[in-house]
Structures are given as C-alpha cells and as structure tokens.
Amino acid sequence: MEPKPLIVQSDRTILLEVGTPAFEEARDALVGFAELVKSPEHVHTYRMTPLSLWNAAAAGLGPDDILSRLQAYSRYPIPVEVASFVVDQARRYGRLLLKPSPDGDGLWLTSDEPFLLTQIGHHKHVQPYLGPILHPGYRILPEHRGLLKQALAKAGWPADDTAGYVDGAPLAVLLRESTADGREFGLRGYQSAAVRAFWGNGAAQAGHGVVVLPCGAGKTMVGLGAMAEAATHTLILTTSVAALHQWKREILAKTHLTADDIGEFTATTKDIRPVTLTTYQLLSHRRGASYPHFHTVDREPWGLIIYDEVHLLPAPVFRLTASLQARRRLGLTATLIREDGRADDVFALIGPKRFDMPWKELELQGWIATAACREIRVGMSRGLRDRYASADDDYERIRLAAENPAKIGVVDELLRHHQGSHVLIIGQYLEQLRQLAAHTRAPLLTGETPLRERETLYQAFRDGEIPVLVVSKVANFAIDLPDANVAIQVSGTFGSRQEEAQRLGRLLRPKSDGGQATFYSVVTEDTREQDFSQKRQLFLCEQGYRYDIARADETGAPAELQQAPVIPFPGGTRA
C-alpha cells in the first residue's frame, strides 16, 4: 500500500511529500484552507491560519469538510490540538452577525452566544465602535460598519455582515451575444459560477467579496457579469490609467453601454457618469486631512463598487473603503497574497473569498496558456563578488545581485533562442532596464513614459511591430498583451509572491497558435536574490507550476548543471 502524502503536525503546519502518487490530489485538497509556506524539492510545507480557515468557512467549507480532507491524505492521526484549532477557527466566522437594527435605527451586532457578546464588549479595540446595548447585542452606527468589522477581524472574531446595501441609481447593463467586431461572446462556465458565488440571489448575505482567478482568465468578464446582475450605477477602481482604458474598451465591446454611459475620473479628466472608472492613486490623493477626490466620488449614487487587483489596495484606500460598506463590493485578483500582512483588511472590508479556481485546472481546460517556468542562475565576476561580500548593508547587496551585468549575456542567449516570439524583459531597477534597452535596441517602458506613448508601445507590441519590450513594474498589472509568450525577469521586488504571479500572468492569455508560454527568472547565484527567488515562487508552486533550474557562468556562457536541455544551453532539474 502506497504511503499517504500528508503529515499534519501539532504546530498546524502540514508536510506534503512530492514523490507520492496522491501528491497532486492532496495539493488540490489543501488549497481551499491552507497556504504554502515553502516548496523545496521533496517536501512542501503548508500552514493553516485563522484567515485561511475563515475564508474556507465563508466559501462553504466547514470544519468537518476540512478534517475529512486531512484524514483522507494524512499518513498519521491528526493531532487533537490541530483538530480543535480547525473546529474553533472555522466556526468563528458567522457567530457574530451584523444586521439591520430591529427597530430600524442603524445596525445591530448580535449573536446567539451571550458570553461572546460580553467578551467582545470588553475588547479595547472593538469598544469604540459599539453603541448602546440592544439586547442581545449592540447598536452600531452605520458609519462605524467597516471600522467595526476591521476591529473584529483583528480580534479574531470576524462578523458575517448581512446588514444589506443601498440600491444605487438604476442602470440596465446588458451583455452582448457578440462583440462589437462580430466575435461570439458569452460568459464562460467558471465566470458565470464566479458571478453567482458573488451575487447569490441578490440578498444581503452575498454581494460583497473577492473572486480569485489567474491573469488571462477573464476577471473583467466577471466584473461585467456582476454589473449586469446589479443593474446599478457602478464605480470601478483600477491600478492605473492604462488599466482604466482597458476596462473601458472591454465594457464598450462586450456590453450595450455606450461611451456616453462611461466616465473617467483621472488627473486630467473629471467626468462622472453612470459607470465611472478611476484609479486607487487618485482616490487616495490627500490634501491635508481630507481626500477631496474621494469625497467628490462618494456623493454619487453607486450601487456597486469593483476593486480591480484588490490585493494592491493602498493603505489609504482601506480607510476610505471602511465608509463604503453600504454599497455592494466586488474584489478581483489573481492572488489574495499581501506582502504587508493586511489580507485580513481585505476580508473585513471587501468581503471573504467567494470563488477561486486553480490555475492548472483552467490550463487543462484551455482557458489560459500552458506555461513553463525556468530559473537561470548566473555567477558573479570576482570583482563584483568582492563588492558584494564587503557591502555595508543588505540593500546594497540586494542591488548588486539584481543588477549583475552577467545577466545581459543570458538575455542575449534567450532572445536568440526565442527569435520571432513576443518577449517582455521585466525588471525593477531603472538603470538596469536602460542598459538592457540600449543593449537589445528594444523600446523601454517605465512609469516615466507618457501615457500616450505607453499605449502606443503596447499596441505596437500587440500588432507584432515591436517583438521585444523592456518594461518596469508598471507592466505587472492589468495590461492585456495576448501575444506575449516569453517573459525574462531580470530583477524584482524582493520576495514578492504576488509580483511573481502577476508577471507570469502577462503570458497566460491563450495563444492564437495554441503555443506554450515561457517565464524565465534570471537570478544571481548564492546571494540574497536567490533566497528571494525561492520565496517568490511559492504561490505559483502552490498552483501546480514547477521551476526548471539551469546555470550560466558570469559571462552568460552555458555551464552544465544536469542533463536535459531546458533552455538554449544545457541544464534542467526540477526544483
């Protein structure tokens, strides 16, 4: 009998053995309630947290379901303290209810458990938002709705908000059956399922929460489906003006709304219409203690707010979002990972995870492109290694490793190997990107590039006029480049798992020729950058991607590592 793949430990970590026959089944079973912590070659480590269990509970996965999954794949009995933790945390969501006040005056925080209400009433961070006792429970001022939910989540007692929403001004949003250019259009099965999971039956129990789908899987279509269900004035928050324009194009192509229905609220245009698009940056612009643009927008009769790339909400927008709890709220993202630890704020203020679908499942169904991930490790010249070793601080060492000139030779090799492909060279440091742009004679696109020039370059890349683009982190998010099939990452933001996922996402639009995408990450060997690279890969490993590894010497010339050729030079071992 084959050994089962899981070992559940008393510290609530879960070890998953890669070489067992049931590895993939067990990995897929864990995704709904545990997060990947590390993924070396033979044993992956997962961890259950209160937040991961609350999200599971909100998605309908109860403690019995979670424990049965663990028991099905666990080699040894589940420790009693772990089983108790799962039951305790998964049952915490929903024991506190936020409802309309029974007398119609404000809101009501209530529970069937008097001791819990007493406990919450004595919590110092929750007390400021509790009004007079309204038996059983507390009266809550509507303006404290979001702040209370934030405080309760941080106290470990997330509230189930069923207090309802304002209707917003009506707006019929009808999806087209074919796009403006004549192509057949309709929501895919999983997109419709995501809309249903968010909307429910339109009652107060749903209408707020997050849909998690990979880049290229059509999160925008889920947003359009939600708009059609809500049939109300809608505010859409995006990461950039380029993303804003992309949303506008999709709305015009795939709904019967016209340009007169859609407004842009940006630094250069202040046009509020029934559907208005703006950016997080503009909304959170501060003047003294006030947020003038937010207050202008907030006066409008929105019934639905869509947060694109919700995992990127800036801290000021969390504060502003706390006051938007009376509107339906849809968050769209490829990953709920936040490197700043504020995922509980997304849970409290936008809502729980309502829908998630594994990336590999969508790949198998042909909805996103097949992708291979490859890490190429380069050495340092002796002089650079001496500078690295004697650097005064960690930041300087990180920068030296990231901007290692040996990476240029690897980029040359990869461009030769992928001649005729649509290639993105992506990095963090502008001087490094300028050098690569000059060396490859490819256009450079950064945050300093004027918007009109930026969109011209994107379009030329889409049309095949430009085969290679050198881009900074401005291209990480919400940019539709369907023919991009190769990305070469030369530097990144430390150990950011979300950035790694977003950058791979630039390649996941299905290719017209059905071809495979390839994502390369070029890192300097035996440095902090290599450590960061291992952390960056965690989320994608959790989704079923594997990184082949090859090595190049400091000149970029090939140096044999193992056997199978996985890139233009020998190399290749599973990591």
N, C-alpha and C positions, 0 to 999 in steps of 0.2 A: 504493500500500500504506500502510495506516494505521500511524503510528509506535507502537511498543510503549510501555507506560506507565511502566516502571521504569527508574531509573538507579541502579545499585549502585556505591557509592563506596568508596574504599580505606579509609576510616575506619569501615567497617561500617555506615554509615547507608545507607538506601535512600530515594530520592526517588520518589514516586508522583504522576504527573500526573493531575489530576482530570478534565480535559476529554477524555481519550482514550476510545474506545469500550470498551476492555477494563478500564477503571478498577475496576469492581465485582468482576470475576473476579480481578484481581490483588490487590485488597484482601483478598478472602476467602482467597486462597492464602497471604498473608503472616501471617494471624492465628495460625497454628499455631506460628510460630517467631520472630516479631519483634514489637516493641511500638511503638505510635505515640508519637512524641515531640512533634510539633506538627502542626497542621492548618489553616494559612491557606487562603485561598480556592482557590488554583490548584495548589499542590504540597504534598502531605503528606509528612512525614519519619518514617521508621521506623528502628529500631535493633535490631540483633541483639546479644544479650548472652549470656554463658555460661549464665545461668539459663534464658533463653528457649530456648536450644538443648538444655539438659539435659531440660527439660520436654518438648520435642519428641521427644527420643530415648526418654524413658520412655513416651511415648504411641505409640511405634512408628514415628515419622517419622525415618528415618535420614538421614545426610548426603547420600546420592545423591538421595533424595526432595527434600530442601531445595534442593540445587543445580539439580535439574531444574526445580523451580518458578521459581527465579530466572531460569534460562536461557530459560524459556518466555515470560517477560514483560519481560526486560531489553533495553533498546534497544542497549546496548553490551556487549562481552565483560565477564564478571565478573572483577574484579581477582584476580590469583593469590593475593595475601595474604588476601583475603576467603574464597576457596575453601578455603585452608589452615586458616583460623580455624574455618570451619564444620565441616570434617572433624575437626579436633583436638577441638573442644569437644563436638560431638555424640557422638564416640566415647569421651569421658571417662566418661560415665555407664555403669556396668556393668563397667569394667575392674577395679575393686576390688569384691570380693564379701564380704559379711558372712554367715557361715553358722554352723550348729551345729558345735561342735568335733568333729573326727573321733573323739576318744576320749570324747566325751560330757561333758567337763568345761568348761562355759562356752561361749564363742563363738570364732569363728575369722575373722580378717580375712585374706583371701588374694587372689591374683592369678596369672594365667599369666605375668606380666611381672616377673621378679626385680628389674630396675632400678627399677621403680615402687615396689615394697615397700621397697627401700633408701632411695629418695627420701622416702617417707612416714615412714620410721623416723627420719629426721633433721629432720623438721619440728617446730619447737619447740612449736607449739600442738597438735599431734597426739600427740607423745611421751607426755604424761602419761596417756593412755588406752590405751597399748599395753602388753600384758603380755609375758611371755617369748616368744621366737621359737618358733613351731610350724610347722615347715617344710612348704610355703613360706608364710610369713606370721607372724601374731602371735596369741597367745591374748588374748582380750578378756573382761574381767569383765562379766557381764550388766548390772550397774548402770551400766556405762560405755557401754552401747549407744547411747543417744541423744546423750550428750556427744561421743562419737567421731564420730558422723555429722555433728553440727554442725561440729566442727572440720575434718573432711574437706571439707565443702562450702565452708567459708571458705578452705580451702587450694586449692580449685579441682579437687578430685578426689572427686566425690560417689560414695558407696558404694551399691551395689544390695543392699538388705537382704533376704535370703532366710532369715533365722535362725528364722522361724516364730513361733508365738504360743501362749500358754496357751489352753485351750479355753473356760474360763469355765464357770460353772454353767449347765446346760441350761435353755432356756425356749422352748417352741414358740410362735412368733409367726405366726399365720395371717391373711392379708389377707382382708377381706370381699369378696364379689362385689357387694354393695350396701351403702350406708352405713346408719347407724342410722336415718336418716329416710327410707329407701326408695329413694334415688337409686342408679343403677347405678354401680359403681366398679371400676376396674382400672387398673393402671399403663399410662401412655401408652407408645408405642413407644420414644421417646427416654429416658423414665425407666427402662424395662427395660434399654435399652442402657447407661445410666449405671451401673445396679446390676451388670450383667455385667462392665463395664470395671473396676469397683472390686473385685468379688468374685473374678473369674476363675473358676477351678474349685475355689476354696476352699483352694488350695495356698499355700505361703509366699511365692510370687512376687507375689501380689496381697494384698488385704486391708488395704492402707494406701494412702492417697492422697486426692486432692481432686477433687470434682465441681463444675464451674463451670456454673451455669445462672442466667438472669436472674430477678429477683424476679417472682413471679407464675407461674413455670413449674413449680412444684411440687417444690422441693428437699426439702421434708418427705417427699413421697411416695418419693423416692429413699432417704431415711433409713429409712422403713418397709420398703421392699424389701430393704435391707441387713439390717435386723433379722430379717426372715423367712428370709433365707439363712443368717445366722449362728446363729439359734436359740439364743441365749445371753443371759445377764443383760447389760443394756445401760445405760451411763451416758450421758446426753445433756447437753451443756454449752450454755447459751444466753446471750444478751446481757442479758436482763432477766427479771424475774418475769412480766411481761406475755407475753413470748415463750415462757416456760416453760408458762404456762397454755394458750397457743395450741397448742403441741406436744401437751399432754395431751388437749385436745379432739380433735385430729386422730387421735391414737392410739386413743382410745375410739370415734371414729366410723368408723374405717377398718381396724381390726383386731379380732380376737376377744378381745383382752386386756380385763380388767375393771378397775374402779377399785382393786380390792384388789391388782392387779399393779403399780400405778404409784405411786411415792413422790415427794414433793417435799422437797428438801433446801435450805431457804432460811433467811433470818434468823429467821423466825417458826415454821417447821416443819422438824423434823429427822426425816424419815420415809424410811428406806431400804427400797426394795422391789426386785423383780427388774428393773424398769425404773425408774430414778431420774433425775429432772431437777433440775439445779442451774444456778447462774449462774457465769460467769467471776469476777465480783466476789467472790462468797462463797468460791469455791475458792481464790482468791489472797489472802484475808484473812490478814494476818500478825500473829503475836504474838511479839515478839522475833525470834529467828532461825527460828521454827517456823511452819508453816502448818497449824494444828490441824484445820481443816475438810477440807483435802486428805487429811491422814493418816487421818482417820476414813473418808472415802470410799474411799481407796486400799486399805483392808483387805478390801474386798468382792470377790467372785469375778467381776468383769466380764470378758466375752469380747469386747465391742465398746464402743468409745467414739465418740460422734458429736459433732463440733465444729460447731455451727451458727454461721454468719457467721464462718468460720475466719480471714478476713482481719483480724478485730478482736481476735485473741488478745492480751491484755495481756502485757507482758514477763515478769511473774512466772509466768504460765501456761506460757510456753516452758520455763522452768526445771523446772516440775513435769512437763510433758509429756515431758521427757527421761527421766523414770523410768517412763514408761508404755509403753515400746516393746514389751513382751511381749503387749500387747493389740492387737487389730485396731482401726484408727483411720480414721474417715471424716470428712473435712472438707467442709463445704458452704458455697458462697459464690457471689455474683454476679460477683465480680471478685477476682483474686489480687493486685491492686494493694495495696501497703502503703506509705503515705507515709513510714514510718520506715525504709525500706530493709531490712526483715527478712524479705522474701519467701523468702530462702534458708533461713531457720529453719523456715518452713512446709514447704518442700521436704524438709528433712532430718528433721524430727521428726514431721510428719503424713504426708508422702509426696508423690510427684510428682503432677502433674495427670493424672488418669486419664480425664476426659471433659470436653468443652467443646462448646457448640453456639452458633453465632452468634445473637444476639438477633433480627436481622431474619429469619432463617430460621424461627424459631418464630413470629414475627409473621405471615409469609406463610402458615404452616400454620394460623393462627387460634388458637394456644395462648396467646399473650399479645396484649394490646390494641395496636392501631395507635396510635402516639403522635407528636405534633408538638412539637418543641422550639423555643422562641422566647425570644430575649433582648431585653429592653427597656432601653434606656439612657436614664437621666434626667440632667439637668443639676443643677448646684448654684446656689443663690442666691449673690449676690455676697458677702454676709457669710460664708456657710459656706465659699465658695471661699477667701476671705482667711484664715479659720481653718485650712483645710486646708494652704494654702501655707506658713503660718508655724508649723505644728505642730512640736514639738520632736523627736518620734521617729516611726518608721514605724508603730508600733502605733496611735498616736493618729490618724494619717492614715487608716489602715485602718478604724478605728472610726467616724470622722466620715463616711467614704464609705458604710459599711454602713448607718448609721442616718440617712441623708439623709431629712429629712422629706418631700421631694418624692415619695418612693416611695408615700406614703399615697394621693396623688391617682391614681397608676397602679393601685393595688389597688382603689380605688373604681370606676374605669373597667372593670377586668376583672370585678369582681363583678357590675356591671350587665350586661356582655356575656354572662356565664355564669349569669345568673339561672336557678334551677332545677337547677343542677348540684351535685355533691358536691365542695366545694372545700376544699383544705388550704392554709393560709397558713403557710409554714415559714420559720423563721429561727434565728439563732444567739444574738442578744443579747436578754436577758430584758426590759430596759426598752423596747426597740423592740417586742417582742411584746405587752407590756402595753398600750402605746399603741394598737397595731393592734386588739387585742381590745376595748378600750374604744371605739375609733372605729367598728368594724364591729358591735359588740354580739354578738360571737361568743365562745363559751367558749374559755378559754386552758388549754392542757395542757402542763405542763413537768415536769422532774424533781422539782419540789417538790409536784406534785399527788399526793395519796394514791392508792395502788394501786387501791382500790375505786372511787374517784371516776374515776380514769383509765379503768378498764374500762367503767364506766357511760357515760362520754362516747363511747368508741369504739363501744359497742353502739348508742347513740342515733344516732350518725352512720351506722352500717350500716343502721339501720332507717329512715333518712330523717327522723328527728325533728329533727336538727340538720343544716342544709345546709352550714355553714361551721365549720371548726375551726382555731384558731390553735395551732400546735404548735412546740415546740422540737426539738432534735436527738434527743429521746427517741423520736420517731416515725420516725427514719431506718431502723430495723431491725426485721425480723421481726414486723411488725404487719399483720394481714390486714384490709384495708379495701377489699373488692372493688368497691364502687360509686364510690370516689373517681375522678373523671375530670378534675379540674383541680388542679394544684398551682401555687402562686405562691411562689417562693423569693425572700425579701427580703434574706437575708444567709446566709453560710455560713462554713465553717471554711477560711479562706484558699483555697489552690488545690487542695483535696482532690478528686481524680478519683473516689475510692471513694464519697465522700458524694454527689456529683452523680448517680452511678449508682444509689445506694440511694434517693435522693429520687425520681428518675424511676420507680424500681421500685415506689413506693407506688401508682402509677397503672396498672400493667401487668396486673392481673387482668382477664381478658376481661369485657367489659360485657354485661349481660343483654340490652341492646338492640343489641349489636354496634357501639356508637359508638366514636368516637376519643377518646383522652385528650390533654390539652394540658398541657405543662410550661413554665411561664414562669419566667425568671430575671431579676429586676429589679436592674440594676447602675448605679452612678454612673459617668458617662462621664469619660474622661480621668483616671482615678485608678488606684491600685493594685488596687482592686476589679475594674476591667475587665481588668487583667493576669491577676489570679487567675481570673477567669471563663473566659478563653481556655484556661488550663491545666485547669480543672475539666472542660471539655467534651471533653478528649482521648479518654477511654475510650469515651464514647458515640459520638464521631465514628468511632472505630475499629470500632464495631459497626454503622456504617451510618447513624446518625442525623445530621441536619443541622439547624443552628440558623438560623431566620429572625431577622433583626435589625430592630428598629424603634426610634425615638427619641421621647421625650417631653420637653417643656421642664420647667423647675424647678417649675412649678405642677401638673404632671401632664397638662396640656392637650396635644393632639396637635400634632406638628410633622412635616411631611412629610420623609421620608428618600428613598424611591424611588417605587415605583409601586403594586404590588398590595397591597390591604388584607389584612393578616395578623392584625391584632388590631382592637379596636374603633376604632382610629384608623389613618390611612394609614401604611404602612411596608412593609418586607419586601424583604430581599435575602438571597440565600444567603451564608452565611459558612462 
